[in-house]
Amino acid sequence: MKVRQDVHSAGIPVLCQSCEARHRGVCGALDPDQLVGLAKSSTKHNVEPGVELIGDTETVDSYSNVLSGVVKLTKSLSDGRQQIVGLQFAPDFLGRPFKVESAINAEAATAVSVCSFPKTAIERMMKESPELEHRLLKQTLNELDEARDWMVTLGRKSASEKVASFLLMIAKNIDPMLDPAAQSTRFDLPLTRADIADFLGLTIETVSRQLTRLRSDGVIRIENNREVTVDSLARLHRRSGA
C-alpha cells in the first residue's frame, strides 16, 4: 500500500512541517532543500519564564525563531537599571544578523518554545537566498514601524490609552493561530503589573487602576488576576486612542 504524500509537505523536514516560522516567519523564504540543511543543525527547546535567552554584550553565535510564548527585550544601564524596550512573539526572528555582540537582553516572559540554529548557517543562506534576506529586512522594518508607533503611545497617549494599547498588542500577537478577523480573544497577561508599568512608563498603581477601569466599563474581563478576555477587539481598539 502506498502512503499518499502531501504536496504541501513533500520534502519538508518533520521538524519544520507544523512550524509557524515556516509558514509566516523567515523560514518561509527557504526551499525544501534549504530547510533540510538548516534542520540538520537546528534544535527545538522549551524555556521557562525568567530564563535569559540572550545577554547584553554576549557574543552572538546563534539565532532563533520564536515558536510560542512571549520574549521580553530589555536594555541595561551601567548602574544595573533595566528598561523593557520590546516584546517578541511567534514567529518572530530572535537575533541581530551581522552583529558580533548582542546589544539587548532577551528573556522568556512566559514559557517559550524556540527553534535555534547556528549564526553561520543562516548568514550563509542569506547570501544564497535573496528572499530570505528580503524577509529579514521586512521584519526589521516592521519592528522599526512598531517602535515608532510605540514612541507615540509612550509620548502622547493618556494612561488609559497606554494600557488599552498594550492589551491590544498582546491580544493581536500572543496567539499565532488567532484569525486576524477575530472579534474576540482570551489570553494570559505575559508580564507582571510591575513589568507592564515599566514598559508603559507608568506606576504599578496606575496600571492596576486602568485595568480596573477597563473591566468596570466592560471592555475586558479578568479572572485569576492574569486571564484576560476581550469580547470586542474593536471596542478595545477605540479605547487605545489609535
C-alpha positions as CSV (number, residue, x, y, z in Angstrom):
1,M,0.0,0.0,0.0
2,K,1.3,3.4,-0.9
3,V,1.2,6.3,1.5
4,R,-0.1,9.4,-0.1
5,Q,2.4,12.2,0.0
6,D,1.0,15.7,0.9
7,V,2.2,18.1,-1.9
8,H,2.4,20.9,0.7
9,S,4.8,19.0,2.9
10,A,6.8,17.0,0.3
11,G,10.5,17.2,1.1
12,I,9.8,19.3,4.2
13,P,11.7,18.0,7.3
14,V,9.4,16.7,10.1
15,L,10.9,19.3,12.4
16,C,9.5,22.0,10.2
17,Q,6.2,20.7,9.0
18,S,4.0,22.2,11.7
19,C,6.2,25.2,12.5
20,E,4.6,28.6,12.3
21,A,8.0,30.2,11.3
22,R,8.0,28.0,8.1
23,H,4.6,29.4,7.1
24,R,4.7,33.0,8.3
25,G,8.3,33.6,9.5
26,V,11.7,33.9,7.9
27,C,11.9,30.2,7.1
28,G,9.1,30.6,4.7
29,A,11.6,32.0,2.3
30,L,13.6,28.7,2.2
31,D,13.0,25.9,-0.3
32,P,12.8,22.3,0.9
33,D,16.5,21.6,0.3
34,Q,17.5,24.6,2.3
35,L,15.1,23.7,5.1
36,V,16.6,20.2,5.2
37,G,20.0,21.7,5.5
38,L,19.0,24.1,8.2
39,A,17.0,21.4,10.1
40,K,20.2,19.3,10.4
41,S,21.8,21.9,12.7
42,S,18.6,23.2,14.3
43,T,17.3,22.4,17.8
44,K,13.9,23.0,19.3
45,H,13.8,23.6,23.0
46,N,11.5,25.0,25.7
47,V,12.5,27.8,28.1
48,E,10.9,28.5,31.4
49,P,9.7,32.1,32.4
50,G,12.6,34.3,33.6
51,V,15.3,32.4,31.8
52,E,17.7,34.6,29.7
53,L,17.9,33.8,26.0
54,I,20.4,36.4,25.1
55,G,22.6,38.5,27.4
56,D,23.6,42.1,26.8
57,T,27.1,42.3,25.2
58,E,27.0,38.5,24.8
59,T,28.7,37.1,21.7
60,V,26.1,36.1,19.1
61,D,26.7,32.6,17.8
62,S,23.1,31.5,17.1
63,Y,19.7,32.8,16.1
64,S,16.2,31.5,16.9
65,N,12.7,31.6,15.7
66,V,10.1,32.1,18.5
67,L,7.6,29.3,18.1
68,S,5.3,30.1,21.1
69,G,5.3,32.3,24.1
70,V,6.5,35.9,24.7
71,V,10.1,37.1,24.8
72,K,10.9,40.3,26.7
73,L,13.6,42.6,25.3
74,T,15.4,44.9,27.8
75,K,18.3,47.4,27.7
76,S,20.5,47.8,30.8
77,L,22.2,50.9,32.2
78,S,25.6,50.9,33.8
79,D,24.0,51.1,37.3
80,G,22.0,48.0,36.7
81,R,18.7,49.5,35.9
82,Q,16.7,48.0,33.0
83,Q,14.1,49.2,30.6
84,I,11.8,47.0,28.7
85,V,12.1,48.1,25.0
86,G,10.0,45.5,23.2
87,L,8.3,42.1,23.1
88,Q,8.6,39.3,20.6
89,F,6.0,36.7,19.7
90,A,5.8,33.7,17.4
91,P,7.0,33.6,14.7
92,D,9.5,36.5,15.3
93,F,13.2,36.0,14.5
94,L,15.3,36.5,17.6
95,G,18.8,37.9,17.0
96,R,20.6,40.6,15.1
97,P,22.3,39.4,11.9
98,F,25.8,40.5,11.2
99,K,26.4,41.8,14.7
100,V,29.2,40.2,16.8
101,E,27.7,41.1,20.2
102,S,24.1,41.4,21.4
103,A,23.0,44.9,22.4
104,I,20.0,43.7,24.3
105,N,18.8,41.2,26.9
106,A,16.2,38.8,25.8
107,E,14.3,36.9,28.5
108,A,11.4,34.5,28.4
109,A,8.4,36.5,29.8
110,T,6.3,33.3,29.6
111,A,7.1,29.7,28.9
112,V,8.7,30.0,25.5
113,S,9.4,27.5,22.7
114,V,12.2,28.4,20.2
115,C,14.0,26.8,17.3
116,S,17.7,27.7,17.3
117,F,20.3,27.4,14.6
118,P,23.9,28.5,14.1
119,K,24.6,32.0,13.1
120,T,26.9,30.8,10.3
121,A,24.2,28.7,8.8
122,I,21.6,31.4,8.5
123,E,24.1,34.1,7.3
124,R,25.3,31.7,4.6
125,M,21.8,31.1,3.5
126,M,21.1,34.9,3.4
127,K,23.8,35.2,0.8
128,E,22.3,32.3,-1.2
129,S,18.6,33.3,-0.9
130,P,17.6,36.9,-1.7
131,E,14.1,36.0,-0.5
132,L,15.4,35.1,3.0
133,E,17.3,38.4,3.1
134,H,14.2,40.2,2.0
135,R,12.1,38.6,4.8
136,L,14.6,39.5,7.4
137,L,14.7,43.1,6.1
138,K,10.9,43.2,6.1
139,Q,10.7,42.0,9.7
140,T,13.3,44.6,10.7
141,L,11.3,47.4,9.0
142,N,8.1,46.1,10.7
143,E,9.9,46.3,14.1
144,L,11.0,49.8,13.3
145,D,7.4,50.9,12.4
146,E,6.2,49.3,15.6
147,A,8.9,51.1,17.6
148,R,7.8,54.4,16.1
149,D,4.2,53.7,16.9
150,W,5.2,52.8,20.5
151,M,7.0,56.1,20.8
152,V,3.7,57.8,20.1
153,T,2.0,55.6,22.7
154,L,4.5,56.5,25.3
155,G,4.9,60.2,24.5
156,R,1.3,61.2,23.6
157,K,-1.3,58.8,24.9
158,S,-3.1,59.0,28.2
159,A,-2.6,56.3,30.9
160,S,-5.9,54.7,29.9
161,E,-4.9,54.7,26.2
162,K,-1.5,53.2,27.0
163,V,-2.9,50.3,28.9
164,A,-5.5,49.7,26.2
165,S,-2.8,49.8,23.6
166,F,-0.7,47.3,25.5
167,L,-3.6,44.9,25.8
168,L,-4.5,45.3,22.1
169,M,-0.9,44.5,21.2
170,I,-0.9,41.3,23.3
171,A,-4.3,40.3,22.0
172,K,-3.2,40.5,18.4
173,N,0.1,38.8,18.8
174,I,0.2,36.3,21.6
175,D,-1.6,33.6,19.7
176,P,-0.1,32.8,16.3
177,M,-3.2,30.8,15.4
178,L,-5.6,33.7,16.0
179,D,-7.7,34.6,13.0
180,P,-6.8,38.2,12.0
181,A,-10.5,38.8,11.5
182,A,-11.4,37.5,15.0
183,Q,-13.6,39.9,17.0
184,S,-12.8,38.4,20.5
185,T,-10.0,36.6,22.2
186,R,-8.7,35.4,25.5
187,F,-5.1,35.4,26.8
188,D,-2.9,35.3,29.9
189,L,-1.0,38.5,30.7
190,P,2.6,37.8,29.8
191,L,4.0,40.5,32.1
192,T,3.6,41.3,35.8
193,R,2.0,44.5,36.8
194,A,5.5,45.9,37.6
195,D,6.8,45.0,34.1
196,I,3.7,46.5,32.4
197,A,4.3,49.7,34.4
198,D,7.9,49.7,33.3
199,F,7.0,49.1,29.7
200,L,4.4,51.9,29.7
201,G,6.2,54.4,31.8
202,L,3.5,54.3,34.5
203,T,3.3,53.4,38.1
204,I,2.0,49.9,39.2
205,E,-0.9,51.6,40.9
206,T,-1.9,53.5,37.7
207,V,-1.7,50.2,35.7
208,S,-3.9,48.5,38.2
209,R,-6.4,51.4,38.3
210,Q,-6.7,51.5,34.5
211,L,-7.2,47.7,34.2
212,T,-9.9,48.0,36.8
213,R,-11.5,50.8,34.8
214,L,-11.5,48.8,31.6
215,R,-13.0,45.9,33.4
216,S,-15.7,48.1,35.1
217,D,-16.6,49.6,31.6
218,G,-17.0,46.0,30.2
219,V,-14.1,46.4,27.8
220,I,-12.3,43.4,29.3
221,R,-12.8,40.6,31.8
222,I,-10.1,39.5,34.2
223,E,-10.0,36.2,36.0
224,N,-7.4,34.9,38.5
225,N,-5.6,38.3,38.1
226,R,-4.0,37.3,34.8
227,E,-6.5,35.7,32.4
228,V,-7.9,38.5,30.2
229,T,-11.0,38.1,27.9
230,V,-11.7,40.7,25.3
231,D,-15.2,40.3,23.9
232,S,-14.8,43.2,21.4
233,L,-11.4,43.9,19.9
234,A,-12.9,46.8,18.0
235,R,-14.0,48.4,21.3
236,L,-10.6,47.9,22.9
237,H,-9.1,49.4,19.7
238,R,-11.2,52.5,20.2
239,R,-10.1,52.8,23.8
240,S,-6.5,52.7,22.7
241,G,-6.7,56.0,21.0
242,A,-5.4,54.7,17.7
